[in-house]
Amino acid sequence: MSMNQARVIVVGNEKGGAGKSTIAIHLVAALGGQGARVAAIDLDLRQQSLGRFLENRRKWLQANEVEAAMPMQADLGADAAKVAVDNPEEIVTRLQAALTQAKADADFVVIDTPGGDTPASRAAHAGADVIVTPMNDSFVDFDLLGQVDPVTLELGKPSIYAETVWNARKARAMGDRGSIDWIVLRNRLAVTEARNRRRLDERIEALSRRIGFRVGPGLRDRVIYRELFPFGLTVSDLSPQIRPVSVSLAHVAARQELRSLMQALDLDGQATAHAA
């Protein structure tokens, strides 16, 4: 590993169904595929989509006797979901210990957070170098970032999740005087009515200038992203040796989409630099 400290990437949004786990899964696989050492922490303690993906990956690679990058996986304890309800501060303590270890062992730490506000999620945000927020192409998702006037649709004040990130940035600055880069991804873009798309675009750009986030491309709602999940694989893993499904032109487009995402996050090629 280089002398640079591990980069902590938190995938967060307090709304469920925005595509956080899909983004986290693809970041883990893509960074590992570039040669970096990656640690994964799944804070969605009940759903555990990232954790199940990694379990599927380990089993599929072993059964098929092929190799692909496997991240280190932080263990918050078999009882973590129950403890998070009964004693949430204990989970924060476990997270902080796991994060300290992961930063010592890895080049990148990717943390998937739940679709809600929890003490552990807030602690993860405060420890981030990069916060990645996927949002669907909808005013429903935008409502967690900023409020609009119901009559004029003019942009009002920042909303609850924007306040979460603001508090994380403030805590980080007061702690080690570090900064947090925040990127909002336009995820699962669909063919929508042009006027509604334009209205949403304008509000997102206005809010980004006001509260300081970048806007980047996310991942579309493609079958390939879903059909590779049971194998613990992503489009970045596909090769002549690793091909559990037939490859088509749609897979080529998905690869380019993922590369555009990595470039927007300043991660395309950075993994190799960290691993050098």
N, C-alpha and C positions, 0 to 999 in steps of 0.2 A: 504493500500500500504506500501511497505517497505520504509526504509529511503533512499534507492538508488534513484537517479534521473531517470526519465523516459528515456528509450532507444529509440532513434530516428532511424528508419529504412527507408532509401530512396531507392526506386526501380527505377533505372535510366538506360537509354541508349538512345542516341540521334537518334537511328534508330527506325522507326515504325515497328510494326509486330514482335518484338522480344519476346513478351510474358510478358511484364511488368505488365499489368493489371491482367493477370491470376495469376502471382506470388503474387502480392499485395493482391488480393482477398483471396488466400489460406493462406497467412500469417495472415491476419486479423481474418479469421475464426478459424484457428488452435490455435492461441494465445488466443483468447477468449474462445475456448473450453477447454483450459488448466486452465482457471480460472483467467486469467489476465484481467485488465482493459485496453482496447485498444481504441485509437483514430485514426481515418482515415481522411486523407486529400487527396483529388483528385485534382491534379494540371493540369490534362489533361482537361482543362476547356471547350473545345469544345466537345470532345468525351464522357467524363464522364462515362467510363465503370465501374469504382469502385463505383461511386455514384449511378448508375442505379442498380448495383448488390445489394447494401444496401437497396435501395428502394424496389426492388423485395423481398428481404429477410423479410423486415418489414411486407409487405403486405401478403406474403405467411404464415408466422408464425401466424399472427393475424387471417387470414381466416381459418386456420386449428387448431387453438386453442392449439398450442404447443409452447414450449419455447426453445430457443437457445440463445447463447451469441450474444448480439448486441453491436457493437462498438459505441462510441461517434463519431459523424461526424461533422467536422469543417465546418462552413458556411463562405465562402468567399464572399457571396453576390449573389443575383439573376442576377446581371449585370456583374458578374466577367469576363465572356468571352469577352464582349464588352470592359470593362475597360482594360483588358489585352492587347488589341490592341491599344486603344486610349491613355492609361496612364499606361504602364507596371510597373512603379515604385510604383503606388498605390497598385497593386496586391502584390508586395513585402512587402509593409507595412502591408497589411491585413494578408498575410501569417505569418509574424513575430508575429503579435498579436495572431493569431490563434494557432501558434506553442507554444507560451509562455503559453497560457491557457491549451492547450492539455498536455503539459509536467507537469503542476501542477495537472491535474486531472487523468492522465493515467499512467500505467506502461510501455506501449509501444505506440509509435506513428508511424504509417505506412503511408508513403507518396508515392503516385503514380505520376510519372512525365510524361510529354508529350514526344513524339518522336521528339524532336528538342531542340535547345538551346534557352532558354528564361531567362530573369532576375529572375523570380520566381524559375525556376528550378535550376539555379545557387545558389540562396540563400538557397534553400532546401538542396542541396548537401553540402554547407558549414556548415549547422547546423546538419548534420548527425553524428550519432555514427557508423552506419553501412551503406554502400552502396552495394546494391545487383544489379548486372548487368546481366540479362539474355541475352544470345546470341544463335542464331540458329547455327546449325552445318554447317557453311558455311564460306568461305573466304570473302563473301560479308559482313557478320556481323563482322568478325574479322577486316575488314578494318577500322572500327571506333575505334578500340583499337590500332592497329599497322599496319604499312605498310610493304609490302614484295617486294623484287626486282622482277620485272616481268619476268626476264630471269632466275635467279637462285632460286627464291622463298626464298632467305635468308632474315631473319628478318632485317628490317631497323629501322626507328625511330618510337616512339609512335605516335599515330594519334590523331584526334581531341577530341574524348571523353576521352581518357586517359589524355589529357591536362586539360579537365574540372575537372576531379577528382583530378589531381595534384594541380590545383589552389584551389579547395575546401579544400584539406588537408593543404595547406599552409595557407589559411585564418583561418582555425580552429586552427592551431598551434599558429598563431599570435594573435588570439583572446583570448581563454581561455586555451591555451596550451594543448588542448585535441588532441586525435588522432582519425582517421577514419579507421575502418576495411573495406576492400574492397573485395567482393567475386564475382567472375564471374561464372555464372551458365551455364553449357552446356545444354541449353534448347531445347525441341522438337527434341531430337536426333532421327535420322532416319537411316534406313539401307542404308549405302553409300558404295561406292567403298573403299576397305581397304586402298589403297595407299593414296587416298585423305584424309581419316580420320587420317592416321598416320602423314601426312604432317601438317595437322591442329593441331593435338595434340602437335607436336614438337614445333610449333610456339607459341602456347598458353603457354606452359610450359616455354619456353625461355623468353617470354614477362613478365610472372608472376614474374620470378626471377628479371628481370630488373626493373620493375616499382612497384612491391610490391602488388600483389593481390593474393588471394587464389582462387583455382578452386574447384567448387562443382557441384554436380548433380542437374539438373533442373527437369522439368516435361516433359514427353513425350506428343506427340500429341494424346491424348486419347479422345474418344467420351464422356466419363463420365464428363470430365471437361467442355465440351460445353453444354451437355444436362442438367446439374444442374444449369447453369447460370440463366435461366428464373425464377427459383424458389428462387434465392438468396441463394443457398446452395452449399456446397462443400462436398467432400467425408468424411471430418472430422466430418460433421454434421450428417451423416447417422446413424440411430438407429432404433429400433423397432417402435418408435413413429414418427420418421422423415424418410420417405421412399417414395418419390414421384415417383421413378422409381424402376424397379426390380433390385435386387442386384445380382451380378454375381461374378465370380472369377476375372474378370477384375477390379472390384471395390476393391477387396482385394489387388490386385497388385498396384492399384492407391494409396491406403492408405499407403502401405509400401514405395512407391515412395515419398509421401509427408513427411513421417517420416524421410526418408533419407535426404530430403531437409532441414528439421528443424534441424537435427543433424549437417549437414554441416554448418549451420548458427549459431551453438551453441545456438539454441532456444528450443530444445527438453527438456522439463522439467524446463527450465529457467522461463517460465511464472509463474508456480506455486511458484517458489522461490521468484519472484518479488511480487506476490500477498500476500505472507505470512505476 
